[in-house]
Amino acid sequence: MGNGQSRKVHQTDWNMYILTIICLSLGLVVALLSLAMLLLSRKSMLIFGKYPCKGIFYWLKYGIALLVLRHLRYRIYKRNEELLSSPAHLATLDRPQPLTSDPKSYDVVSFVAANAAGQKLMVTLERRRLGVLKAALYLWLPGEGLYSSPKLPDMVHFTTDGKEESSEFKGAGFHIYPEQSMRSWRLKYDGKLVKQEKEQLLDVQLDLSFTSTADHFNYNRDLSSSLIADSIAREAWNDSFYSMLKSVGHIVEKRTHYEQNGELAGNIVLGERRLALELRGFRDHSFGTERCLSTINRYVYFALLLDDGSSMIVGNLSQPSFFLSSLKVGYVRTPRGNYQPITASNFELYSYGERGTPPQHQNFIVYTAEQQYLVQIRVEHSAVRYVGGDWESKVYNQFVACTVNGIPGQGHAEYLYRHNEGRPETVAAQDPKWYQRIKRFERSLSNMDLVNETEEFIF
């Protein structure tokens, strides 16, 4: 064999050797990736079968989740900061939102307020398709008790004949509207309230102005990344989880929630009396299409207003279908108006009211990057309302006094639980015929029955 042929044989052998090494390396990488994905998909131990503990690969998953979250937030918010903070964008964001053809389309505005004297107010209006309005009003006056909307615990009201959409927060005696975007809103109610203890029905005229005292806190943008990463790192990273990740950008775009701190002042005529109200509180605005209550296991939410001018939001959400079995949320607003996101908390859902009855006292610790806060809460009174067109959730509204690091304050708490008994027929029988027909249509879909496909669909 000549030298040329020998070199060709050696070159061929060398190429085959290199190819073999590459194939073996790729196979090893694929095997290691498969093993890693298999290990990451393992479920952590669950408390009460719902709340995952930190698994053996928690810190690896936490680090990955933190990097991905920071990248997403940079791509969606940070590099678009100039546009997202422009007056034109904020004006669009802060007005009543047009409801889309999506049956889950929603638009919600709420106010939670209190003062050092212990007076407390909670108002929420949720616009849904075809003029359906979910509304609630609570007024707590020390020494007198609780006044509330007469239809509660049911929140469903109807502002149209079912043939047109609403375009503002108006109906059932309410009218809430922005006067200056991200600056002031007007809250009016002309109707009746029930004094719960005496079941006494009173004529009421409420006229309050909310004036913001700080910038808005956007939950998608401003929540601590470490809190979200902690929740995600506890979950099993299985095929369903990776499928959800592919659409997370789309999901974020379909769900907006922001809050502002401010002052709520004005007058209320309660029966024969006229009262001046001066409160500090929160306004929140939520809208989108990704707000299906039937997927939420539980949540707890505290809104606290302290005598030194600071305030605090602390919450914990359990939504396992969205791979957030225990997501802690919240922030502290300093007396100077600065928001400090909560970075950790020892408030665990399984320790507080897991059996369906909220506790009357709660003590827990929350952390920001700057400080640690010991929160002590005492419930003064509570009331129940049902949320959703089919009463998918039961909410305990608590009116509380609190102490945070020794500073007294007042506030509200909400404990939400799944409710599987539906909306009672005695309540539903009072609904307009067109709404009853729609609900029958939805139940038929749920039961996989043959239905008229031209019927409307609304959650």
N, C-alpha and C positions, 0 to 999 in steps of 0.2 A: 504494500500500500504506500502510495506516495505521500510526501509531506503535506501536500495540499489537501488530499483526501483525509489524512489524519487530523489536520486542523479543523476540517468541516465536522468530523465526528465529535471531536472534543467540544466544538462550539455548540453542536446540537445537544450534547450531554449537559453542557453548562446551562443552556437555555431551559432544558427540561428541569434541571435542578432548581433554577430560579423560579420557574413556574410552580414547581411543587412547593417551594418555600412560601410563595405568595398565597397559594391555595390553602396551605396549612394555616398560615397566619390569619387569613380571612375567616377560615373555619373556626379558629380559636376565638377570634373577635366576636363572631356571630354567637358562638357557644357562650362566651362570657356575657354578652349583652342579653341573651335569652335567659341565662341564669340570674343576672341582675334584675331583669324585668319580673322573673318569677318570684324572686325574693321580695321585691318592692310591692308585689301584688298581694302579699300575705296580709291577712287581717290582724289588726291588733286586738288585744283583749277588750271586750266591750263591757262597760258598766251599765247594768240594767238592760243589757242587750241593745243599747242605743249609742252610748257615748264612748268613743275609742280612747284608749290610753296611748302613751308614747310607746311605739314598738321598738324592736331592736335596731331598725334602720331609720329611726326618727330623725337623727341629726343630719344624715345624708340627704333625706327627703326634704328636710327643712331648708338646707343650703340650696338645693336645686330650686325649690319653690320660691325662695327669696330672690334668686337671680332672675327667674322667669318673670316674677311680679314686677321687679324694678324695670326690666326691659319693656314689659307691656305698658307700664305707666309712663315711661319715657316716650314710647311710640305714640300712645293715645293722647297724653296730656302735656308732658313737659315740652316737647318740640312744637306743640300747637298752643302754647300758653298765651301768646299775644292775641290770637283769634278768640280763644275761650274766655279771656278776660275783657274783651272789647264791650263797650256799652251796647252795641247792636246785638251781640250774641246773648248778653245777660238779659236784655229786654225780651228777647224771644224765649229764653229759658223761664223767665219769671211770670209769664202770663198764663191764663188757662190754656191748656194744650188741646189741639184738635184731636178727637178720638178717631182712630182708624177703623177699618172694616174688620180688624182682628177681634174676635169675640172676647179676648182677654184684655183689650185696651182699657186703660184706667188713667185717672188724673186725680190726685188727692192733695188737699191742703189741710194742715192741722195747726192748732195753737195750744200750747201748754204754758200756764203762767201761775204765779203765786206772789205773795208779799210777806213781809216779816210778821204782819198781823195774823197770818194763817189763812187769808182768803185765797181760794184756788179756783182756776177756770180751765176747762178742757173742751175744745171744740174741734171736730173733724168732719170734713165733707169729702166724699169720694164720688166722683162722676164716673158713670159707666155708660155703655151704649144705650141708645133709644130713650134717653132722658132719665134713666134710673139713677137715683141719688141715694148714697148711704150716709146717714147723718147722725151725729150725737153731740149733745151739749151737757156738760156737768158744771155746776157752780156750788162750791163748798164754802159756807159761811160759818166761822167759829161761833158756837153758842146757838146756832140755828139748825145746822145740819145740811143735808144735800138736796139741791134742786136739780132736776134732770129733764131731758126731752120726754114728752108724754108717751111716745111710742116705744121707747126703750123697754125691754132689752132688744127688740127688733129695730134695725137701722134702715130698712128699705123704704124709700119714698119714690114717687113718680112725678116728674116735672113736665112730661109731654104725654101725648096720646099713643105713644109707641111708634109713631110714623116719622119722627124727626129726632135729630140729635140735639143735645144741649151744647151751648157754646160758652157758658160761664158757670161759676159756682153760685147757683141761685135755685131756690125752691124750698118747700117745707118751712117757709118763714125766714130762711137764711138768705143773705146776700153778702158774699165775701169777694173782694176785688182789689187788685193792685192800684194804688194811686201814683206811685213812682217806683219803677223797677228796682228791686233789691234795696229799697229804702223804706217804703211805707205801704201798708195794706189797710183796708177798711173792713171791719167785721160788724155786721148788723144781723139782728134777729128780732122779728116781730111775731110773736106767737104765744105759746103757753109753756109753762114749766110745772112739773109736779114736785111738791115738797114730799120727799119719800116717807119720812116718819109719820106724817099725818095724811098722806095720800091726798093732799090738798092741791087743786089745780088753780094756778094763778096766771093772769095776763102779764106778759113781759115784753118790754122794749129794751133791746141792748144795742148800744152804739159805741164801738171802741175803735181806736186807731192804734195800729202796731207800727212802731218806728224802730228800725234796726239800729243796733249800736256796735255792730261788728260785721266783718265780711262773712260770706257764706262758707259753710263747711260741706264739701262735696264728698259723699261716702265712697264713691268709686275712686276718687283722686286722693283723698286726704286721710283715710283710715291708715293706721299703722300697718306697713307691709309685714312686720314681724308677727302681728296677730293673725293675719290671713295665712301666712306661711305656716304658722303653728297648727292651725286648723287643718290645712291641706296635708301636712306631714303626718297627721294621725290617721289619714284615710288609706284604704287599700288602693294602690295604683293599678287597677285592672283595666280590661279592654273598655269598659264603660267610662272609666275615668279619662282615658286617652281620647275617646270620642268626644267627651265634653270639652276637653282642652282645645280641640280643633275649632270649636265654635264659641270659645269664651269671648273673643272680641265682639262677635255678633250679639252675644247675650248681654255684654256690658252696654252696648249701644241701645239695647231695648229696655234698660232699667236705670232710671235716674232718680237719685234721692239726695237732697241737700237741706241744710238747716241754717237758721240764723238766730242769733241772740238779739233781744231787743226789749222795748218797753211797750206795754199795752195799757192804754189809758182812755177813759171816757165815762159814760154814765149808763146805769141800768135802772129802769123803772120796774119794780117788782111788786105787783099788786098795787097798793096805794102808796108805796114808798119809792123814793128816788135815792139811789146810792151812787157815789163817785168811786170808781175803781182805778187804782194805780198799781199795776203789777209789773213784774219782770218775768220774761219767759222766752220761749222758743217758738219759732215758726218753721214748719217743714213743708216741703213740696216734693211729691213723688209722682212720676208718670212713666208710662211705657206699656209693655205687653207681657213682661215676665214677672207676674205677681200672683201665682196660683196658690191660694191658701191651703188647698188640699195636699200640697207637698211639704208643708211646714209641720214639723212635729211639735215644737214648742218655741216660745221666746219669752224673755224677761227684759224689761226696758225701764230704766230709771231716769227721770229728768229732775235734777236737784238745783235749787237756787239758794245761794248762801248769803248771809247777812253782810259779808264783806264785799259784795259785788261780783264775786266769782260764781261760776255755774259748772255743772257737770252732767254729762250723758254717759251712762254705763248700760251695756246690754249684752245679751248672749242669745244667739240664734241657733236653733237646731233644724237643719234642712238636709237630711241625709241624701235625698235624691239628687242634690246639687253638690254632693261631696263636701258638705259643711255641717257635720254632725254637731259641732260645738264651736261656733264662731263668736269670739268676743269682740265687741265693738265699743267705740266711745271716744270721748275727749274731755278735756278740762279747758274752760275758758277763764282766763285770768281776769282780775278787776280792770286791767288795762285793755282788754279786748283781744288778747292773743289766744289762738287755739293751740293746745298741746295734745296731740293724739295719745290715747292710752296705749301703752306698749305691752302691758301684762295685767292680769287680774286673777285672784283666786276665787272669783265668783263662778261656781260650777252649777249647772242646771240640776244635776242629780242630787245636790245638797239642799236645794230650796224648792219645796212644793212639787216634787216629782209625782206624788200620788194624786195630784189634782186639786189640792187645797193650798193656796199661797200662805206663807208664814206671816205672822203679825210683827215679827222683828227680824231684821237682817243685819249682819255685821260681816264686812269683807274688806279686802285691801285692793286698791288699784295703783298702777304705776304709770308714770310718764317718764320721758327721758330726763326730766328735771327733778321730779319729786315723787314721794310715796304718800298715799292718802288712805287713812283709816275711815271707812264709811259706816255709820251707824244709823239705822232707819227704824222708825216706829210708825205703824199704821194707825191712822185716826179713824178712817172709814173706808168702805169699799163698795163697789157696785158691779153688776155683771151686765155685759152686752154680748150679742152674738154677731159675728162678722162673716160676710159672704152671703150670696144669694140663696144658698141652702144651709146657712148657719154652719159652715165648715169649721169655724173656730169659735171657742168660748173665751172671752177676755174678762179678766178681773181688773177693773180700774181701782187703784188704791190711792188715797189721799194721805200723804205722809208728812211727818216732821223728821228732820235728820240732823246729824252732827257729823262734820267732816274735819278731821284733825282739830277737834275742839270748837269749830266754828258752827254755830247753829244755822239752820235753814229750813226751807219748806219745799215740797215737791210732789211729784206723781210717780206712780209705778204701774206697769202693765204686765200681767201674767197671761200669756196666751197658751191655750191647750187645744188639741184636736177635739172636734165635736162630731160624733158619728150618728147622732140621732135625727139629723135633718131639721128643717124648719117645720114647725107644727102645722097641721092642716087648719087648725082654728085661726092661725095667723095668716096663712097663705090664702084662705078663703076670702079675705078682705082685699086682695090684690085685684087690679084691673083684669078683665077677661083676656086681653091680649098677652099679658105677662104670664098668666096661668097657662095659656096655650104654649108659650115658649118653654116654660119649665117642664111641661109634659113632654115636649119635643126633646129636651135635653135628657130627661130620664129614659126616653125610648132609645136614644143613642147609646146611653150607658148600658142598657140592657140588650143591645144589639138587635132591637126590634126593627121591623120595616116601618119607615116613616116617610112623611112628605118632605122631599129634599128641598122644596122651595121655601120651607119655613125658616124664619130668622133664628139666629144662634147667638146667645149672649151668656156670659158667665156672671 
